[in-house]
Amino acid sequence: MYLEKLEINGFKSFASKVSLEFKPGITCIVGPNGSGKSNCADAVRWVLGEQSLKLLRGKKSEDIIFSGSDKKARLGMAEISLYFNNSPVKSPTAATGHDIEMSEICITRKLYRNGESEYLINRKKTRLADIQMLMAKIGIARASYSIIGQGMIDNFLLASPQDRKEFFEEASGVKPLQIKRGQTLNKLEHTEENLETAAIQLKEITPRLNSLTRQVKRLEKRIEIELRLKDLQFKYFGSLWHEINKDWKENHTELKKISLEKENLQITINQLQNKMAVLTKDNIKTDAMSKLQADYQKQIEIKMKLTQELSELKIKTIRETQKNISHKNIPYEIGQEILEKLEILEKLKNKINNALNNKNLDEINKLFIEQNEILSNLDIMLEPYKNEEKAMTQGRCPDSQSDARKKIEQEIQKLNKKITEIQRSIQTESQKEKQERSQIWEIQQKYQTEQNKLNSLTNNVNDLRIKSARLETRRDDLEQEIKQDLNIDDLSKIKDKNSQQENEQEKREMITEISKFKHQLELIGGIDPEIQNEYAQIKERHEFLSGQIEDLRKSMVSLEKLIIELDETVRCQFNANFKIINDEFQKYFKILFAGGKAKLILIKKEKVQMQDLDPDSQSHIEEKTKFDKIRDRLSQNMYFGVEIEATPPGKKLKSINMLSGGERAMTSIALLCAILSSNPSPFIVLDEVDAALDEANSIRYADIIEQLSSKSQFIIITHNRATMEKADILYGVTMGDDGASTILSLKLEGAEKYTNR
C-alpha cells in the first residue's frame, strides 16, 4: 500500500483545489519560506483526524479554512482527500494492507465555518474512530513517526519517558491491539454499568414479583377450589334435580293412571244415568212420590246452602284463628301449607257456588266432601295453637261466629232429621213401587257406589295434582338456584346426565363440603384476573434480567480474558520489536555520528505499596468499583516509560538534554530510521527534518532515506539539496500576490532527458 494522491481544497493557504500525485519512493516538496509547503504536511495530519490546533499551527478551527486576502474572498469550507493504492502489484512496500478488502481507499475530511465537520471513507460518512482504526491497521500513526512536522524532530528526545512509551508502542506495531484493548476495556466498563443497571432493575421488580407470585398462587388456589366446588355443586344439584324429576314422573304416571280410571268410571256412571233416565221415563211416578222427592230435593238444597254457610264460617274462623296466632312461632312450612289449603278452599267455594246455581247435587256432594276433608286437616293443624288463641281472646265479647255456627249446625241437624223422615217416607212409598222400581233402585245403588268411587278417585287426582304442582315448583326453584350458583343458562348437561341418586347422608356431606368451599373462597377474597397477565410480564422481565445479568457476567469474564490475552500479545510483540528497534538505533547512530554509543532502556513501573499510602488514599482504594479493580489488575503493561541514552564519539554525556541542537536532530533521525527499518510505515511525511544538519550529515541522512525508500514511501519537505537529489518527484510550492499557494511539479526522470541534451 502507498499514498497515491493528496487533494487540497480551501485548506489554509490553498484557496483553489490542488492535487499532488505520489509514487512509491521519494517525493520532495520544496519552495521558499512562507509559500505554504508545510501546509501539505498539516493537510495530511489533519485529514487523518488530528484534533490539536496547536500542532496544526492554529488557534481556532476557522484558521484551517482559507481566510481570504486582498484579492481573494475567504472560503466557507476546507476539504482534504487522501487516496491510497492497495493494489499488491503496484505496491513494493512492506506494509501492503492486504487484510483490508479495498483496492483503493479514499479518506476525506470536511470542515465548514459553522463548525460542522464530516469524515468520509470512499465517499461514505463515517466516524473518526473508524478512520483511526483503519489507519492503525494500515500502520499509519498520525501522532508519531508517520508524520513529523516542522520543528518536531526533537520531540522524540525531549518527550517524557511516558510519552516515548506511547511512541514506541506505535512504532512496534501494537497500536491496533491497544486500540482493540481500549475498546474491549470500554466494553468491559459498559458491561459493568449495564450489569449494575440490570441488577438495580432486578432488585426493583423482585418484591413486586414475589407479591404477584403470592397473589397468583392464591388465584390458582381459588380457581382450583372453584372447580372443585362447581363439580360438587354439579353433582349435588344433578342428584337433587333427578330425584325431584323422578318423583314428578312417578306422580305424573300415577296421575295419568287414575285419571284414566276416572274417565272410564265416568263413562260407566253416564251409562247408568242414561238407563235411569230411560226407566224413569217409562214409569210414571205417583203424586206422593213426586212431592216427597221434590220436598227431599228442596231440603237437600237448603242443607247444601246451610252447609255452604257453615263451611264459610269455618273458613272465616280458621282465617281469624290463623291471623290471631300468626305472631307466634309457627313453623314456616306449616304456615305455607295453611295458606295453600285456604287458597284451595277459596277455589272450592267458587266451584260450590257455581254447582249450587246449577243445582248439580252430585258435584256439590263431591265438593263438600273435599272441602270437609281440608277443613278437618286445618282443624288438626291448628289444634295445638287454639289454646293460645283462646287465651288471647279470653275476656273479649262472645264470639258471634261461634253462635252462628251452632245455630246453623242445629238447623242442619233438624234438616237431617227432616230429610231422614222424608227418606223414610220415600222408602215407604218406594216399597209400594218396589216391584216396578226394583231395576231403577238397583241402578241407583250401583250409581251411588260408582259415584262414591268417582269421588274417591277425584280426591286422589286432586292430591296428585297438588303434589305434582309442588314438585314442579321445587324443580323450578332448584333450576333457578342452579343457574345462580353455577352461573349457567343451559341446564341440558344436568338434565341429560344420568346422575346417581345419593342418600340423605351423602347429601348432607355434600352440603357441608359446599359450605366449606364457599367459606374458603370468602377467606381468599376476590382477585383481579389481570394479575396473571401482569405476573407473566413481570416474570418474563425478571427472567430476562436474570439471564441478561448472567450473560453480562460471562461477558465480563470473557472480556477480562481477552484483555489479558491482548496484554500478553502486546507485551511479547512490544518486547520483540523494541529489541529490534534498539539494535537498529545503535546501528544508525553509529552511521550518522561515525561512532559513539546509544541505546534504549525500558523503565519498569514501580509498584505502589498499601502501607505507603495515607489513610485517605487507602479509603479511596477500598471504595473503588469492581471495574476500577479490574482496570488496576489488568494494567496496561509492566513498563512505565522509555529512556534514551546517546553518547557521541569522544564525549561523556549523562543526560540527553546536554546534546547540541544538531546532535539531537541526528539522534532523533537515527531513532526514526531505526523505527522505519524495523517497522516501516506505508508512507512517511517529513517536514524539514534535516534543517539542522550540516552538509556532511545531510549526505549521510539522504543516503539512509534512499535505502529506506525501498520499505516506505517518503514525502519530504526540505531545503536540502542532498535530499532533493534523491527525489523521484519534485513539487514546488509558490505563493502569488493573491496570498494563495500553487503547486508546480517535476518528474526528475523526465528532467534528466532534457538536461542530457
C-alpha positions in Angstrom: 0.0 0.0 0.0 1.2 3.5 -0.7 -0.1 7.1 -0.8 -1.3 7.8 -4.4 -2.7 11.3 -4.3 -3.4 14.2 -2.0 -6.2 16.7 -2.9 -6.3 20.0 -1.0 -9.2 22.5 -1.4 -9.7 25.6 0.8 -7.2 24.4 3.4 -5.1 27.2 4.9 -3.2 28.9 2.1 -4.6 26.6 -0.7 -7.6 28.6 -1.9 -8.1 26.6 -5.1 -8.2 22.9 -5.4 -4.7 21.3 -6.0 -3.7 17.7 -6.4 -0.4 16.1 -5.6 0.2 12.7 -7.1 2.8 10.3 -5.5 4.6 7.2 -6.4 6.5 4.7 -4.3 9.9 6.1 -3.5 10.8 9.7 -2.5 8.8 12.8 -3.3 10.2 16.2 -2.2 8.2 19.3 -1.8 10.3 22.5 -2.0 9.7 26.2 -2.0 10.6 29.5 -0.4 9.8 30.2 3.2 6.1 31.2 3.7 5.0 29.7 0.4 2.8 27.1 2.2 4.7 23.9 1.7 4.4 22.9 5.4 0.6 23.2 4.9 0.9 20.0 2.8 2.1 18.1 5.9 -0.5 19.7 8.0 -3.1 18.7 5.5 -2.1 15.0 5.7 -2.1 15.2 9.5 -5.5 17.0 9.6 -7.3 14.6 7.2 -6.1 11.6 9.4 -8.0 13.1 12.3 -5.7 15.5 14.1 -7.7 17.4 16.7 -4.9 19.6 18.2 -5.0 23.1 16.6 -1.6 23.8 18.2 0.0 21.0 16.1 -1.8 22.4 13.0 -0.4 25.9 13.9 -3.7 27.4 14.5 -5.8 28.9 17.4 -9.3 28.1 16.3 -11.0 25.8 13.9 -11.7 28.6 11.4 -7.9 29.1 10.9 -7.9 25.8 9.0 -10.1 27.3 6.2 -8.7 29.8 3.7 -9.3 33.2 5.4 -9.1 35.3 2.2 -6.7 38.1 1.0 -6.9 41.4 -0.7 -7.6 39.7 -4.0 -9.4 36.6 -2.9 -12.5 36.2 -0.8 -12.5 33.8 2.1 -13.9 30.3 1.7 -16.6 28.6 3.6 -15.2 25.1 3.7 -11.9 23.2 3.8 -11.7 19.7 2.3 -8.8 17.3 2.1 -8.8 13.8 0.5 -6.1 11.2 0.7 -6.0 8.3 -1.8 -4.3 5.1 -1.0 -3.5 2.4 -3.6 -3.9 -1.0 -2.0 -3.0 -3.0 -5.1 -0.3 -5.6 -4.3 1.1 -5.3 -7.9 1.8 -1.6 -7.7 2.9 -1.6 -4.1 6.6 -2.6 -3.4 6.3 -1.5 0.2 6.4 -4.0 3.1 3.2 -2.8 4.7 0.7 -3.6 2.0 -2.6 -3.6 3.9 -3.8 -6.8 2.2 -6.0 -7.5 5.2 -8.2 -4.5 4.0 -10.6 -5.7 1.3 -10.4 -2.5 -0.8 -8.2 -1.9 -3.8 -8.4 1.9 -3.3 -9.1 3.8 -0.1 -10.1 7.5 -0.1 -10.2 9.3 3.2 -11.9 12.7 3.2 -12.4 15.3 5.9 -14.5 18.5 5.5 -14.9 21.5 7.8 -17.4 24.3 7.5 -17.2 27.7 9.0 -20.3 27.0 11.2 -18.2 24.3 13.0 -19.8 21.3 11.4 -17.4 18.6 10.1 -17.6 15.3 8.2 -15.4 12.3 7.9 -15.7 10.0 4.8 -14.2 6.7 3.7 -14.7 6.2 0.0 -17.3 9.0 -0.1 -19.4 7.4 2.7 -19.8 9.2 6.0 -18.1 7.5 8.9 -16.7 8.2 12.4 -13.3 9.4 13.4 -12.8 6.2 15.4 -13.3 4.2 12.3 -10.7 6.2 10.5 -8.2 5.8 13.3 -8.8 2.0 13.4 -8.3 1.8 9.7 -5.1 3.8 9.9 -3.9 1.6 12.7 -4.5 -1.5 10.6 -2.6 0.1 7.7 0.2 1.1 10.0 -0.1 4.9 9.9 0.2 6.8 13.1 -0.6 10.4 12.7 0.6 11.3 16.2 4.1 9.6 16.0 6.7 8.9 13.4 4.5 8.7 10.2 4.1 12.5 10.1 6.8 14.6 11.5 6.1 18.3 11.3 8.3 21.2 11.2 10.4 21.5 14.3 9.1 18.2 15.7 12.1 16.1 15.1 13.4 16.8 18.6 10.2 15.8 20.2 11.4 12.2 20.3 14.2 13.1 22.6 12.6 15.9 24.6 9.4 13.9 25.4 8.9 12.4 28.8 9.5 8.6 29.2 5.8 8.1 29.4 5.2 9.9 26.0 8.1 8.0 24.4 6.4 4.8 25.6 3.3 5.6 23.5 5.6 6.5 20.6 7.4 3.2 20.7 4.1 1.3 21.1 3.1 2.7 17.7 6.5 2.0 16.3 6.4 -1.6 17.4 3.1 -2.2 15.6 0.9 -2.9 18.7 -1.3 0.2 18.3 -4.2 -1.8 16.7 -4.0 -4.2 19.6 -4.0 -1.4 22.1 -7.0 0.2 20.3 -8.8 -3.1 20.4 -7.7 -3.4 24.1 -9.1 0.1 24.8 -12.4 -0.8 23.0 -12.5 -4.0 25.0 -11.9 -2.1 28.2 -14.7 0.3 27.3 -16.9 -2.6 26.6 -16.0 -4.0 30.0 -16.9 -0.8 31.6 -20.2 -0.5 29.8 -20.9 -4.1 30.6 -20.3 -3.5 34.3 -22.6 -0.4 34.0 -25.3 -2.5 32.3 -24.8 -5.2 34.9 -25.4 -2.7 37.7 -28.4 -1.2 35.9 -29.8 -4.7 35.3 -29.2 -5.6 39.0 -30.9 -2.5 40.1 -33.9 -3.2 37.9 -34.0 -6.8 39.0 -33.9 -5.7 42.7 -36.7 -3.2 42.0 -39.1 -5.8 40.4 -38.2 -8.7 42.7 -40.5 -7.6 45.5 -43.3 -7.0 43.0 -42.7 -10.4 41.5 -42.9 -12.0 45.0 -46.1 -10.2 45.7 -47.6 -11.2 42.4 -46.4 -14.8 42.9 -48.3 -15.0 46.2 -51.4 -13.5 44.5 -51.2 -15.9 41.6 -50.9 -18.8 44.0 -54.0 -17.5 45.8 -55.7 -17.1 42.4 -54.7 -20.6 41.4 -56.0 -22.0 44.7 -59.2 -20.0 44.2 -59.6 -21.4 40.7 -58.9 -24.9 42.0 -61.5 -24.5 44.8 -64.0 -23.0 42.3 -63.6 -26.0 40.0 -64.0 -28.5 42.9 -67.0 -26.5 44.2 -68.5 -26.4 40.7 -68.0 -30.2 40.3 -69.5 -30.8 43.7 -72.4 -28.5 43.1 -72.9 -30.1 39.7 -73.1 -33.5 41.3 -75.3 -32.3 44.2 -77.7 -30.3 42.1 -77.8 -33.0 39.5 -78.7 -35.6 42.1 -81.3 -33.4 43.6 -82.8 -32.4 40.2 -83.0 -36.0 39.0 -84.6 -37.1 42.3 -87.3 -34.4 42.1 -87.8 -35.1 38.4 -88.1 -38.8 39.2 -90.8 -38.2 41.8 -92.6 -35.9 39.4 -92.6 -38.5 36.7 -93.8 -41.2 39.1 -96.5 -38.9 40.3 -97.4 -37.9 36.8 -97.6 -41.5 35.7 -99.9 -42.3 38.7 -102.0 -39.2 37.9 -102.5 -40.4 34.3 -103.4 -43.9 35.5 -106.0 -42.6 38.0 -107.3 -40.0 35.5 -107.9 -42.9 33.0 -109.7 -44.9 35.7 -111.8 -41.8 36.5 -112.7 -41.3 32.8 -113.7 -45.0 32.5 -115.8 -44.7 35.7 -117.4 -41.5 34.5 -118.4 -43.4 31.3 -120.0 -46.1 33.5 -121.9 -43.6 35.6 -123.1 -41.8 32.5 -124.4 -45.1 31.2 -126.2 -45.7 34.5 -127.7 -42.2 34.3 -128.9 -42.9 30.8 -130.5 -46.2 31.9 -132.2 -44.4 34.9 -133.4 -41.7 32.6 -134.9 -44.3 30.3 -136.5 -46.3 33.2 -137.8 -43.1 34.8 -139.4 -42.0 31.6 -141.1 -45.3 31.2 -142.6 -45.4 34.7 -145.0 -42.7 35.9 -144.3 -41.5 39.5 -147.2 -41.1 41.9 -148.1 -37.6 43.1 -146.9 -38.6 46.6 -143.6 -39.8 45.5 -143.1 -36.7 43.4 -144.0 -34.4 46.3 -141.7 -36.4 48.6 -138.9 -36.2 46.1 -139.5 -32.5 45.5 -139.5 -31.9 49.2 -136.4 -34.1 49.6 -134.7 -32.1 46.9 -135.7 -28.8 48.5 -134.4 -29.9 51.9 -131.2 -31.1 50.4 -130.7 -27.7 48.7 -131.4 -25.9 51.9 -129.0 -28.3 53.7 -126.4 -27.6 50.9 -126.8 -23.9 51.4 -126.5 -24.1 55.1 -123.6 -26.5 54.8 -122.0 -23.9 52.5 -122.6 -21.1 55.0 -121.2 -23.4 57.8 -118.1 -24.0 55.7 -117.7 -20.3 55.0 -118.0 -19.7 58.8 -115.4 -22.4 59.5 -113.1 -21.0 56.9 -113.5 -17.5 58.3 -112.9 -18.9 61.8 -109.8 -20.7 60.6 -108.5 -17.5 59.0 -109.1 -15.5 62.1 -107.5 -18.2 64.2 -104.6 -18.2 61.9 -104.4 -14.5 61.9 -104.6 -14.3 65.7 -101.8 -16.8 66.2 -99.6 -15.7 63.3 -97.4 -13.7 65.5 -96.4 -16.9 67.3 -93.5 -19.1 66.4 -95.4 -21.2 63.8 -93.1 -23.2 61.5 -92.7 -21.7 58.1 -93.7 -24.9 56.3 -97.0 -25.3 58.3 -97.8 -21.6 57.7 -97.2 -22.1 54.0 -99.3 -25.2 53.9 -102.2 -23.5 55.7 -102.1 -20.7 53.2 -102.1 -23.2 50.3 -105.2 -25.1 51.8 -107.0 -21.8 52.4 -106.4 -20.9 48.7 -107.8 -24.3 47.7 -110.9 -23.7 49.9 -111.4 -20.4 48.3 -111.4 -22.1 44.9 -113.7 -24.9 46.1 -116.1 -22.2 47.4 -116.4 -20.7 44.0 -117.0 -24.1 42.5 -119.6 -24.9 45.1 -121.4 -21.7 44.4 -121.4 -22.5 40.7 -122.7 -26.0 41.5 -125.5 -24.6 43.7 -126.5 -22.3 40.9 -126.6 -25.2 38.5 -128.2 -27.5 41.2 -125.7 -30.2 40.4 -126.1 -32.2 43.6 -123.5 -34.8 42.7 -120.9 -32.2 42.0 -121.9 -30.3 45.2 -121.6 -33.5 47.3 -118.2 -34.2 45.8 -117.0 -30.7 46.5 -118.4 -30.7 50.1 -116.5 -34.0 50.8 -113.3 -32.4 49.6 -114.0 -29.2 51.5 -114.7 -31.1 54.7 -111.5 -33.1 54.4 -109.5 -29.9 54.0 -111.3 -28.2 56.9 -110.6 -31.2 59.1 -107.0 -31.1 58.2 -106.8 -27.4 59.0 -108.5 -28.0 62.4 -106.0 -30.7 63.1 -103.1 -28.5 62.1 -104.4 -25.5 64.2 -105.4 -27.6 67.2 -102.0 -27.1 69.0 -102.4 -23.3 68.8 -106.1 -23.0 69.7 -105.5 -22.8 73.4 -103.1 -20.0 72.8 -105.7 -18.3 70.7 -108.3 -18.8 73.3 -106.0 -17.3 75.9 -105.5 -14.3 73.6 -109.3 -13.9 73.1 -110.2 -14.5 76.7 -112.2 -11.7 78.3 -113.4 -10.4 74.9 -117.0 -10.3 73.7 -118.8 -13.6 73.0 -117.9 -15.0 69.6 -120.9 -14.2 67.3 -119.4 -16.6 64.7 -119.4 -19.5 67.1 -123.1 -18.8 67.9 -123.9 -18.6 64.2 -122.1 -21.9 63.6 -124.1 -23.6 66.4 -127.3 -22.2 65.1 -126.5 -23.4 61.5 -125.4 -26.8 62.9 -128.7 -27.1 64.8 -130.7 -26.2 61.7 -128.6 -28.8 59.7 -129.4 -31.4 62.4 -133.1 -30.5 62.1 -132.9 -30.7 58.3 -131.1 -34.1 58.6 -134.0 -35.4 60.8 -136.5 -34.0 58.4 -134.5 -35.4 55.4 -134.3 -38.7 57.3 -138.1 -38.6 57.8 -138.6 -37.8 54.1 -136.2 -40.6 53.2 -138.2 -42.9 55.3 -141.4 -41.7 53.6 -139.8 -42.1 50.3 -138.6 -45.6 51.3 -142.1 -46.5 52.5 -143.5 -45.2 49.3 -140.8 -46.9 47.4 -141.8 -50.2 48.9 -145.0 -49.8 47.2 -143.3 -49.4 43.9 -140.6 -51.9 44.7 -141.5 -54.3 42.1 -141.9 -51.6 39.5 -138.8 -49.7 40.5 -136.6 -52.6 41.6 -134.5 -52.1 38.5 -134.2 -48.4 39.0 -133.2 -49.0 42.6 -130.5 -51.4 41.7 -129.3 -48.9 39.1 -129.3 -46.1 41.7 -127.4 -48.3 44.2 -124.9 -49.1 41.6 -124.8 -45.4 40.6 -124.2 -44.4 44.1 -121.4 -46.9 44.5 -119.8 -45.8 41.3 -120.3 -42.2 42.3 -118.5 -42.8 45.6 -115.7 -44.5 43.7 -115.6 -41.5 41.4 -115.5 -39.1 44.4 -112.6 -41.1 45.8 -110.7 -41.0 42.5 -111.4 -37.3 42.2 -109.8 -36.7 45.6 -106.8 -38.8 44.6 -106.5 -36.9 41.3 -106.6 -33.6 43.2 -104.0 -34.8 45.7 -101.7 -36.0 42.9 -102.2 -32.7 41.0 -101.3 -30.7 44.1 -98.2 -32.9 44.7 -97.3 -32.5 41.0 -97.6 -28.8 41.3 -95.4 -28.8 44.4 -92.8 -30.9 42.6 -92.8 -28.6 39.6 -92.4 -25.6 41.9 -89.5 -27.2 43.7 -87.9 -28.2 40.4 -88.3 -24.6 39.1 -86.8 -23.2 42.2 -83.9 -25.6 42.1 -83.2 -24.7 38.4 -83.1 -21.0 39.4 -80.7 -21.9 42.2 -78.6 -23.9 39.8 -78.4 -21.1 37.3 -77.5 -18.6 40.0 -74.8 -20.8 41.8 -73.3 -22.4 38.7 -73.7 -19.2 36.6 -75.1 -21.2 33.6 -78.2 -20.7 31.5 -78.3 -24.1 29.8 -79.3 -27.0 32.2 -79.1 -29.6 29.5 -75.9 -31.1 31.0 -77.7 -31.7 34.3 -80.9 -32.9 32.7 -79.2 -35.2 30.2 -76.8 -36.7 32.7 -77.8 -40.0 34.4 -77.0 -38.7 37.9 -76.5 -41.2 40.6 -79.1 -41.0 43.4 -77.4 -40.0 46.6 -78.8 -40.9 50.0 -79.6 -38.3 52.7 -76.3 -38.9 54.5 -74.3 -38.3 51.3 -76.3 -35.2 50.5 -75.6 -33.7 54.0 -71.9 -34.4 53.5 -72.0 -32.7 50.1 -73.8 -29.7 51.6 -71.2 -29.5 54.3 -68.4 -29.7 51.7 -70.0 -27.0 49.6 -70.3 -24.7 52.6 -66.6 -25.3 53.4 -65.5 -24.5 49.9 -67.6 -21.3 49.8 -66.1 -20.2 53.2 -62.6 -20.8 51.7 -63.4 -18.6 48.7 -64.6 -15.9 51.1 -61.3 -16.1 53.0 -59.3 -15.8 49.8 -61.4 -12.9 48.6 -61.7 -11.5 45.1 -58.5 -11.3 42.9 -58.3 -9.4 39.7 -57.7 -12.0 36.8 -55.4 -9.4 35.2 -52.9 -10.3 37.9 -51.9 -13.3 35.8 -51.1 -11.1 32.8 -49.1 -8.8 35.0 -47.4 -11.7 36.7 -46.5 -13.2 33.3 -45.0 -9.9 32.2 -43.1 -9.3 35.4 -41.9 -12.9 35.5 -40.7 -12.7 31.9 -39.0 -9.4 32.7 -37.4 -11.0 35.8 -36.2 -14.0 33.8 -34.9 -11.7 31.0 -32.9 -9.6 33.5 -31.6 -12.7 35.3 -30.5 -14.1 32.0 -29.0 -10.7 31.0 -27.1 -10.5 34.3 -25.7 -14.0 33.8 -24.8 -13.2 30.2 -23.2 -9.9 31.3 -21.2 -11.7 34.0 -20.0 -14.2 31.4 -19.2 -11.4 29.0 -17.2 -9.6 31.7 -15.2 -12.8 32.3 -14.7 -13.2 28.6 -13.6 -9.6 28.2 -11.2 -9.9 31.1 -9.7 -12.9 29.5 -9.5 -11.1 26.1 -7.7 -8.1 27.8 -5.2 -10.5 29.5 -4.6 -12.2 26.2 -4.2 -8.8 24.4 -1.8 -7.6 27.2 0.3 -10.7 26.8 0.3 -10.3 23.0 1.2 -6.6 23.2 3.9 -7.3 25.7 5.5 -10.1 23.6 5.2 -8.1 20.4 6.4 -4.9 22.0 9.5 -6.6 23.6 10.4 -8.3 20.4 10.1 -5.1 18.2 11.7 -3.0 20.9 14.8 -5.1 20.8 15.0 -4.8 17.0 14.5 -1.0 17.2 17.2 -0.8 19.9 19.6 -2.7 17.7 18.8 -0.6 14.6 19.1 2.6 16.7 22.6 1.7 17.7 23.4 0.9 14.1 22.1 4.2 12.6 23.5 6.2 15.4 27.0 5.0 14.6 26.4 5.7 10.9 25.3 9.3 11.5 27.9 10.0 14.2 30.7 7.9 12.7 30.9 6.1 16.1 29.6 6.6 19.6 27.1 4.7 21.7 23.3 4.8 22.0 20.7 2.5 23.5 17.1 2.4 24.6 16.1 1.5 28.1 12.7 0.3 29.4 11.8 1.8 32.8 9.9 -0.7 34.9 6.7 0.5 36.6 7.1 0.9 40.4 4.5 -1.0 42.5 2.7 1.2 45.0 2.6 -0.4 48.4 -0.6 -0.1 50.5 1.4 0.8 53.6 3.0 3.8 51.8 -0.4 5.3 51.2 -2.1 7.7 53.6 -5.4 6.7 55.3 -7.4 8.8 52.8 -5.8 7.1 49.8 -6.5 3.7 51.4 -10.1 4.6 52.0 -10.4 5.7 48.4 -8.9 2.5 47.1 -11.4 0.5 49.3 -14.2 2.4 47.7 -13.1 1.5 44.1 -15.7 -0.1 42.0 -15.3 -3.6 40.6 -14.4 -2.1 37.3 -11.6 0.0 38.8 -10.2 -3.0 40.5 -10.3 -4.9 37.1 -8.6 -1.9 35.5 -5.9 -1.9 38.1 -5.5 -5.7 37.9 -5.4 -5.6 34.1 -2.7 -2.9 34.0 -1.7 -1.7 30.6 1.8 -3.3 30.7 4.7 -3.7 33.1 6.7 -0.7 31.8 6.4 2.9 32.9 8.3 4.6 30.0 11.4 4.5 27.7 14.7 6.3 28.4 17.2 7.2 25.7 20.9 7.2 26.2 23.1 8.7 23.4 26.9 9.4 23.7 28.5 10.9 20.5 32.1 9.8 19.9 34.7 11.4 22.2 32.1 12.7 24.7 30.8 11.6 28.1 27.3 12.8 28.5 25.0 11.8 31.3 21.8 13.5 30.0 20.4 13.6 26.5 19.5 17.3 27.2 23.2 18.1 27.1 23.4 17.3 23.3 23.6 20.2 20.9 20.8 21.0 18.5 22.4 19.2 15.6 23.3 16.2 17.8 19.7 16.0 19.0 18.5 16.2 15.4 20.9 13.4 14.3 20.0 11.2 17.3 16.3 11.7 16.5 16.9 10.9 12.9 18.8 7.7 13.9 15.9 6.7 16.1 13.4 7.4 13.3 15.5 5.4 10.8 15.7 2.5 13.3 11.9 2.5 13.6 11.4 2.7 9.8 13.9 -0.1 9.3 12.2 -2.4 11.8 8.6 -1.5 11.3 8.1 0.5 8.1 5.0 2.7 7.7 3.3 2.8 4.2 4.3 6.4 3.9 6.3 8.9 5.9 5.9 12.7 5.8 9.0 14.6 7.0 8.8 18.4 7.2 12.3 20.0 7.2 13.7 17.2 9.5 17.2 17.9 8.0 17.1 21.6 8.6 19.7 21.5 11.4 22.2 19.2 9.6 25.4 20.3 8.0 26.3 19.2 4.5 28.2 16.0 5.5 25.4 14.8 7.8 22.8 15.8 5.2 24.5 13.5 2.7 24.5 10.6 5.3 20.9 11.4 6.0 19.9 11.4 2.3 21.7 8.1 1.8 19.8 6.5 4.7 16.5 7.8 3.3 17.3 6.4 -0.1 18.0 3.0 1.5 14.8 3.1 3.5 12.7 4.2 0.5 12.5 0.5 -0.6 10.5 -0.2 2.5 8.4 3.0 2.9 7.2 5.8 0.7 8.7 9.2 1.7 7.2 12.6 1.2 9.8 15.1 2.3 9.5 18.9 2.7 13.1 20.2 2.5 15.6 22.9 1.6 18.4 20.5 1.5 20.0 19.8 -2.0 21.3 16.4 -1.0 17.8 15.3 -0.1 16.4 16.8 -3.3 18.9 14.8 -5.4 17.4 11.6 -4.1 13.8 12.5 -5.0 11.8 10.8 -7.8 9.2 13.5 -7.9 9.8 17.2 -7.1 6.9 19.5 -6.2 7.4 23.3 -5.9 5.1 25.4 -3.8 4.8 29.1 -4.6 2.6 31.9 -3.4 1.3 34.7 -5.7 0.3 38.2 -4.9 -3.2 36.9 -4.1 -2.0 35.1 -1.0 -2.8 31.6 -2.3 -0.4 28.7 -2.7 0.1 27.0 -6.0 1.8 23.7 -7.0 4.5 23.1 -9.6 5.6 19.5 -10.3 8.6 18.0 -11.9 9.4 14.3 -12.5 13.2 14.0 -12.3 13.3 11.1 -14.7 11.9 13.3 -17.5 14.1 16.2 -16.5 17.2 14.2 -16.9 16.3 13.7 -20.6 16.3 17.4 -21.2 19.5 18.0 -19.2 21.4 15.3 -21.2 20.6 17.1 -24.5 
